[in-house]
Amino acid sequence: METWASINILKGRVVSLLRGDPSTPMEWEMAPLEAAQRWQEEGVDGLHVVDLDRALGSGTNEVAVLSVLEGTRIPVQVAGGIRSVDEALAWLGKRAVRVVIGTMAYVNPDKIGEIIEKTGPRGVALAVDFRENTVLSNGWRRDEKINVFEAIKAAENLGVDAVVVTAVDRAGTAGGPDFGTYEKLRSQTEISILASGGIRSSEDVDQLSVLGLDGVIVGRALYEGAVRPAHLRSRL
């Protein structure tokens, strides 16, 4: 199972958002590139870089995201506010191995097919952010009126290679993942699933691996030292 380090960027700073709320971010005392290089050296499999300002429609952290892409050598997937085919292709042309699409996939699903035609299915993942089983988009402010299981079926129909499934109410809480939802999802699909939200320990990662998930995205637990990549490598 792959371990991806989350690098959420808000106004140029690396942060974690408690339950997706941008009004009270937990800020980590390192620049995006510094964080990326640290997790690279500690042995994560990849970097999950999210431009929160673009996701929220309040600006851009393009320079910071580019610094991570240009200053690291491990896989980087880019997320946050990618709402056109041209934007997605631009990131894929700048060394991103994958773009994670949320709002555009739900509003204009045909656009995902356009990206896949040009890059293949491995270049795109669907963001499935959910609260109380309901999928959210547009910076967690728009209710898509579908549940997480319907979203996975939509991902299969779109032909994407992977889904990033985030339990928004657990994000940044260090309260533990939504194991029940992940177990049900794994039983219903063979698509690659990356779990995000609430991971607090190596034991949580172990349990997600036992469930058969393909990857985890770890944020707060990495920055606080509760999860260490070297320790994970010795266990997985």
DAKAGI-V422923 format. One record per pair of residues at least 24 apart in sequence whose ideal C-beta (glycine too) atoms are under 10 Angstrom apart, sorted by the first residue. I is the first residue (numbers start at 1). J is the second residue. If there is no record, write none. Layout:
# DAKAGI-V422923
i=I j=J
i=I j=J
This chain:
# DAKAGI-V422923
i=1 j=45
i=1 j=194
i=1 j=195
i=1 j=205
i=1 j=206
i=1 j=208
i=1 j=209
i=1 j=210
i=1 j=211
i=1 j=212
i=1 j=213
i=1 j=214
i=1 j=215
i=1 j=216
i=1 j=232
i=1 j=236
i=2 j=44
i=2 j=45
i=2 j=46
i=2 j=75
i=2 j=192
i=2 j=194
i=2 j=213
i=2 j=214
i=2 j=215
i=2 j=216
i=2 j=217
i=2 j=236
i=3 j=39
i=3 j=42
i=3 j=43
i=3 j=44
i=3 j=45
i=3 j=46
i=3 j=194
i=3 j=199
i=3 j=205
i=3 j=209
i=3 j=215
i=3 j=216
i=3 j=217
i=3 j=218
i=3 j=222
i=3 j=227
i=3 j=229
i=3 j=232
i=3 j=233
i=3 j=236
i=4 j=39
i=4 j=44
i=4 j=45
i=4 j=46
i=4 j=47
i=4 j=48
i=4 j=49
i=4 j=74
i=4 j=75
i=4 j=76
i=4 j=77
i=4 j=164
i=4 j=194
i=4 j=196
i=4 j=215
i=4 j=216
i=4 j=217
i=4 j=218
i=4 j=219
i=4 j=222
i=5 j=35
i=5 j=36
i=5 j=38
i=5 j=39
i=5 j=40
i=5 j=42
i=5 j=43
i=5 j=44
i=5 j=45
i=5 j=46
i=5 j=47
i=5 j=48
i=5 j=49
i=5 j=74
i=5 j=217
i=5 j=218
i=5 j=219
i=5 j=222
i=5 j=223
i=5 j=227
i=5 j=229
i=6 j=35
i=6 j=39
i=6 j=44
i=6 j=47
i=6 j=48
i=6 j=49
i=6 j=50
i=6 j=79
i=6 j=166
i=6 j=171
i=6 j=172
i=6 j=196
i=6 j=197
i=6 j=199
i=6 j=216
i=6 j=217
i=6 j=218
i=6 j=219
i=6 j=220
i=6 j=221
i=6 j=222
i=6 j=223
i=7 j=32
i=7 j=33
i=7 j=34
i=7 j=35
i=7 j=36
i=7 j=39
i=7 j=47
i=7 j=48
i=7 j=49
i=7 j=50
i=7 j=51
i=7 j=64
i=7 j=65
i=7 j=68
i=7 j=76
i=7 j=219
i=7 j=222
i=7 j=223
i=8 j=32
i=8 j=35
i=8 j=48
i=8 j=49
i=8 j=50
i=8 j=51
i=8 j=52
i=8 j=55
i=8 j=61
i=8 j=79
i=8 j=80
i=8 j=171
i=8 j=172
i=8 j=219
i=8 j=220
i=9 j=35
i=9 j=49
i=9 j=50
i=9 j=51
i=9 j=52
i=9 j=53
i=9 j=54
i=9 j=60
i=9 j=61
i=9 j=62
i=9 j=64
i=9 j=65
i=9 j=68
i=9 j=80
i=10 j=50
i=10 j=51
i=10 j=52
i=10 j=53
i=10 j=55
i=10 j=56
i=10 j=58
i=10 j=59
i=10 j=61
i=10 j=80
i=11 j=52
i=11 j=53
i=11 j=58
i=11 j=59
i=11 j=61
i=11 j=64
i=12 j=53
i=12 j=59
i=12 j=61
i=12 j=63
i=12 j=64
i=13 j=52
i=13 j=61
i=13 j=64
i=14 j=49
i=14 j=64
i=14 j=219
i=14 j=223
i=15 j=50
i=15 j=52
i=15 j=172
i=15 j=219
i=15 j=220
i=15 j=223
i=16 j=171
i=16 j=172
i=16 j=173
i=16 j=174
i=16 j=219
i=16 j=220
i=16 j=221
i=16 j=222
i=16 j=223
i=16 j=224
i=17 j=50
i=17 j=52
i=17 j=140
i=17 j=168
i=17 j=171
i=17 j=172
i=17 j=219
i=17 j=220
i=18 j=169
i=18 j=171
i=18 j=172
i=18 j=173
i=18 j=174
i=18 j=220
i=19 j=131
i=19 j=140
i=19 j=167
i=19 j=168
i=19 j=169
i=19 j=170
i=19 j=171
i=19 j=172
i=19 j=173
i=19 j=175
i=19 j=197
i=19 j=198
i=20 j=52
i=20 j=55
i=20 j=129
i=20 j=131
i=20 j=136
i=20 j=139
i=20 j=140
i=20 j=141
i=20 j=166
i=20 j=167
i=20 j=168
i=20 j=169
i=20 j=170
i=20 j=171
i=20 j=172
i=20 j=197
i=21 j=140
i=21 j=168
i=21 j=171
i=21 j=172
i=22 j=52
i=22 j=53
i=22 j=55
i=22 j=56
i=22 j=58
i=22 j=139
i=22 j=140
i=24 j=172
i=25 j=52
i=25 j=172
i=26 j=172
i=26 j=219
i=26 j=220
i=26 j=223
i=26 j=224
i=27 j=223
i=28 j=219
i=28 j=220
i=28 j=222
i=28 j=223
i=28 j=224
i=29 j=223
i=30 j=223
i=31 j=64
i=31 j=67
i=31 j=68
i=32 j=61
i=32 j=63
i=32 j=64
i=32 j=65
i=32 j=66
i=32 j=67
i=32 j=68
i=32 j=71
i=33 j=64
i=33 j=65
i=33 j=66
i=33 j=67
i=33 j=68
i=33 j=69
i=33 j=70
i=33 j=71
i=33 j=72
i=34 j=67
i=34 j=68
i=34 j=71
i=35 j=68
i=35 j=222
i=35 j=223
i=36 j=64
i=36 j=65
i=36 j=67
i=36 j=68
i=36 j=69
i=36 j=71
i=36 j=72
i=36 j=74
i=36 j=76
i=37 j=68
i=37 j=71
i=37 j=72
i=37 j=73
i=37 j=74
i=38 j=222
i=38 j=223
i=38 j=229
i=39 j=72
i=39 j=74
i=39 j=218
i=39 j=222
i=39 j=223
i=39 j=229
i=40 j=68
i=40 j=71
i=40 j=72
i=40 j=73
i=40 j=74
i=40 j=76
i=40 j=229
i=41 j=72
i=41 j=74
i=41 j=229
i=42 j=222
i=42 j=228
i=42 j=229
i=42 j=230
i=42 j=231
i=42 j=232
i=42 j=233
i=43 j=74
i=43 j=228
i=43 j=229
i=43 j=230
i=43 j=231
i=43 j=232
i=43 j=233
i=44 j=74
i=44 j=75
i=44 j=217
i=44 j=218
i=44 j=222
i=44 j=229
i=44 j=230
i=44 j=232
i=44 j=233
i=45 j=74
i=45 j=75
i=45 j=215
i=45 j=216
i=45 j=229
i=45 j=232
i=45 j=233
i=45 j=236
i=46 j=72
i=46 j=74
i=46 j=75
i=46 j=76
i=46 j=77
i=46 j=97
i=46 j=98
i=46 j=194
i=46 j=215
i=46 j=217
i=47 j=72
i=47 j=74
i=47 j=75
i=47 j=76
i=47 j=77
i=47 j=78
i=47 j=96
i=47 j=97
i=47 j=217
i=48 j=75
i=48 j=76
i=48 j=77
i=48 j=78
i=48 j=79
i=48 j=98
i=48 j=100
i=48 j=125
i=48 j=164
i=48 j=194
i=48 j=196
i=48 j=215
i=48 j=216
i=48 j=217
i=48 j=218
i=48 j=219
i=49 j=76
i=49 j=77
i=49 j=78
i=49 j=79
i=49 j=80
i=49 j=91
i=49 j=96
i=49 j=100
i=50 j=77
i=50 j=78
i=50 j=79
i=50 j=80
i=50 j=81
i=50 j=100
i=50 j=127
i=50 j=164
i=50 j=196
i=50 j=217
i=50 j=219
i=51 j=78
i=51 j=79
i=51 j=80
i=51 j=81
i=51 j=82
i=52 j=79
i=52 j=80
i=52 j=81
i=52 j=139
i=53 j=80
i=53 j=81
i=53 j=139
i=54 j=78
i=54 j=79
i=54 j=80
i=54 j=81
i=54 j=82
i=54 j=83
i=54 j=87
i=54 j=139
i=55 j=79
i=55 j=80
i=55 j=81
i=55 j=82
i=55 j=83
i=55 j=102
i=55 j=103
i=55 j=127
i=55 j=129
i=55 j=137
i=55 j=138
i=55 j=139
i=55 j=140
i=55 j=141
i=56 j=80
i=56 j=81
i=56 j=138
i=56 j=139
i=56 j=140
i=56 j=141
i=57 j=81
i=57 j=83
i=57 j=138
i=57 j=139
i=57 j=141
i=58 j=139
i=62 j=90
i=62 j=91
i=62 j=94
i=65 j=91
i=65 j=94
i=65 j=96
i=66 j=91
i=66 j=94
i=66 j=95
i=68 j=95
i=68 j=96
i=69 j=94
i=69 j=95
i=69 j=96
i=69 j=97
i=70 j=94
i=70 j=95
i=77 j=123
i=77 j=124
i=77 j=125
i=77 j=162
i=77 j=164
i=77 j=194
i=77 j=217
i=79 j=125
i=79 j=127
i=79 j=164
i=79 j=166
i=79 j=217
i=80 j=127
i=80 j=139
i=81 j=138
i=81 j=139
i=82 j=115
i=82 j=124
i=82 j=127
i=83 j=107
i=83 j=108
i=83 j=111
i=83 j=138
i=84 j=108
i=84 j=111
i=84 j=114
i=84 j=115
i=85 j=110
i=85 j=111
i=85 j=112
i=85 j=113
i=85 j=114
i=85 j=115
i=85 j=117
i=85 j=118
i=86 j=114
i=86 j=115
i=87 j=115
i=88 j=112
i=88 j=114
i=88 j=115
i=88 j=118
i=88 j=119
i=88 j=123
i=88 j=124
i=89 j=114
i=89 j=115
i=89 j=118
i=89 j=119
i=89 j=123
i=91 j=123
i=92 j=118
i=92 j=119
i=92 j=123
i=92 j=124
i=93 j=119
i=96 j=123
i=97 j=122
i=97 j=123
i=98 j=122
i=98 j=123
i=98 j=124
i=98 j=125
i=98 j=160
i=98 j=161
i=98 j=162
i=98 j=164
i=98 j=194
i=99 j=123
i=99 j=124
i=99 j=125
i=99 j=127
i=100 j=124
i=100 j=125
i=100 j=126
i=100 j=127
i=100 j=128
i=100 j=160
i=100 j=162
i=100 j=163
i=100 j=164
i=100 j=166
i=100 j=194
i=100 j=217
i=101 j=125
i=101 j=126
i=101 j=127
i=101 j=137
i=101 j=158
i=101 j=160
i=101 j=164
i=102 j=126
i=102 j=127
i=102 j=128
i=102 j=129
i=102 j=135
i=102 j=136
i=102 j=137
i=102 j=138
i=102 j=139
i=102 j=140
i=102 j=142
i=102 j=144
i=102 j=151
i=102 j=164
i=102 j=166
i=103 j=127
i=103 j=136
i=103 j=137
i=103 j=138
i=103 j=139
i=103 j=141
i=103 j=142
i=103 j=144
i=104 j=137
i=105 j=137
i=105 j=144
i=105 j=151
i=105 j=154
i=105 j=155
i=105 j=158
i=105 j=160
i=106 j=135
i=106 j=136
i=106 j=137
i=106 j=138
i=106 j=142
i=106 j=144
i=106 j=145
i=106 j=146
i=106 j=151
i=106 j=154
i=107 j=137
i=107 j=138
i=107 j=142
i=107 j=144
i=109 j=154
i=109 j=155
i=109 j=157
i=109 j=158
i=110 j=158
i=111 j=158
i=112 j=154
i=112 j=155
i=112 j=157
i=112 j=158
i=112 j=159
i=112 j=160
i=113 j=157
i=113 j=158
i=113 j=159
i=113 j=160
i=115 j=158
i=115 j=160
i=116 j=158
i=116 j=159
i=116 j=160
i=116 j=161
i=117 j=159
i=120 j=159
i=120 j=161
i=121 j=158
i=121 j=159
i=121 j=160
i=121 j=161
i=121 j=162
i=121 j=191
i=122 j=160
i=122 j=161
i=122 j=162
i=122 j=192
i=123 j=160
i=123 j=161
i=124 j=155
i=124 j=158
i=124 j=159
i=124 j=160
i=124 j=161
i=124 j=162
i=125 j=155
i=125 j=160
i=125 j=161
i=125 j=162
i=125 j=163
i=125 j=164
i=125 j=165
i=125 j=191
i=125 j=192
i=125 j=193
i=125 j=194
i=126 j=151
i=126 j=152
i=126 j=154
i=126 j=155
i=126 j=156
i=126 j=158
i=126 j=160
i=126 j=161
i=126 j=162
i=126 j=163
i=126 j=164
i=126 j=165
i=126 j=191
i=127 j=151
i=127 j=155
i=127 j=163
i=127 j=164
i=127 j=165
i=127 j=166
i=127 j=196
i=128 j=152
i=128 j=154
i=128 j=155
i=128 j=163
i=128 j=164
i=128 j=165
i=128 j=166
i=128 j=167
i=128 j=185
i=128 j=193
i=128 j=194
i=128 j=196
i=129 j=164
i=129 j=165
i=129 j=166
i=129 j=167
i=129 j=168
i=129 j=171
i=129 j=196
i=129 j=197
i=130 j=165
i=130 j=166
i=130 j=167
i=130 j=168
i=130 j=169
i=130 j=178
i=130 j=181
i=130 j=197
i=131 j=166
i=131 j=167
i=131 j=168
i=131 j=169
i=131 j=170
i=131 j=171
i=132 j=167
i=132 j=168
i=132 j=169
i=133 j=167
i=133 j=178
i=133 j=181
i=134 j=168
i=135 j=165
i=135 j=168
i=136 j=166
i=136 j=168
i=140 j=166
i=140 j=168
i=140 j=171
i=147 j=181
i=148 j=178
i=148 j=181
i=148 j=182
i=148 j=184
i=148 j=185
i=149 j=181
i=149 j=184
i=149 j=185
i=149 j=188
i=149 j=189
i=151 j=185
i=152 j=184
i=152 j=185
i=152 j=188
i=152 j=189
i=152 j=191
i=152 j=193
i=153 j=188
i=153 j=189
i=153 j=191
i=155 j=189
i=155 j=191
i=155 j=192
i=155 j=193
i=156 j=188
i=156 j=189
i=156 j=190
i=156 j=191
i=159 j=191
i=160 j=191
i=160 j=192
i=161 j=191
i=161 j=192
i=162 j=191
i=162 j=192
i=162 j=193
i=162 j=194
i=162 j=214
i=162 j=215
i=163 j=189
i=163 j=191
i=163 j=192
i=163 j=193
i=163 j=194
i=163 j=195
i=163 j=214
i=164 j=192
i=164 j=193
i=164 j=194
i=164 j=195
i=164 j=196
i=164 j=215
i=164 j=217
i=165 j=193
i=165 j=194
i=165 j=195
i=165 j=196
i=165 j=197
i=165 j=213
i=165 j=217
i=166 j=194
i=166 j=195
i=166 j=196
i=166 j=197
i=166 j=198
i=166 j=217
i=167 j=195
i=167 j=196
i=167 j=197
i=167 j=198
i=168 j=196
i=168 j=197
i=168 j=198
i=169 j=197
i=169 j=198
i=170 j=196
i=170 j=197
i=170 j=198
i=170 j=199
i=170 j=200
i=171 j=196
i=171 j=197
i=171 j=198
i=171 j=199
i=171 j=217
i=171 j=219
i=171 j=220
i=172 j=197
i=172 j=198
i=172 j=219
i=172 j=220
i=173 j=197
i=173 j=198
i=173 j=199
i=173 j=200
i=173 j=220
i=174 j=198
i=174 j=199
i=174 j=200
i=174 j=201
i=174 j=204
i=174 j=219
i=174 j=220
i=174 j=221
i=174 j=224
i=174 j=226
i=174 j=227
i=175 j=199
i=175 j=200
i=176 j=200
i=176 j=201
i=176 j=203
i=176 j=204
i=176 j=207
i=177 j=204
i=177 j=205
i=177 j=207
i=177 j=208
i=177 j=211
i=177 j=213
i=177 j=216
i=179 j=204
i=179 j=207
i=179 j=208
i=179 j=210
i=179 j=211
i=180 j=211
i=182 j=207
i=182 j=208
i=182 j=211
i=182 j=212
i=182 j=213
i=182 j=216
i=183 j=207
i=183 j=208
i=183 j=210
i=183 j=211
i=183 j=212
i=183 j=213
i=184 j=211
i=185 j=211
i=185 j=212
i=185 j=213
i=186 j=211
i=186 j=212
i=186 j=213
i=186 j=214
i=187 j=211
i=187 j=212
i=199 j=226
i=199 j=227
i=200 j=224
i=200 j=226
i=200 j=227
i=201 j=226
i=201 j=227
i=202 j=226
i=202 j=227
i=202 j=228
i=202 j=229
i=202 j=231
i=202 j=232
i=202 j=234
i=202 j=235
i=202 j=236
i=203 j=227
i=203 j=235
i=205 j=231
i=205 j=232
i=205 j=235
i=205 j=236
i=206 j=232
i=206 j=235
i=206 j=236
i=209 j=235
i=209 j=236
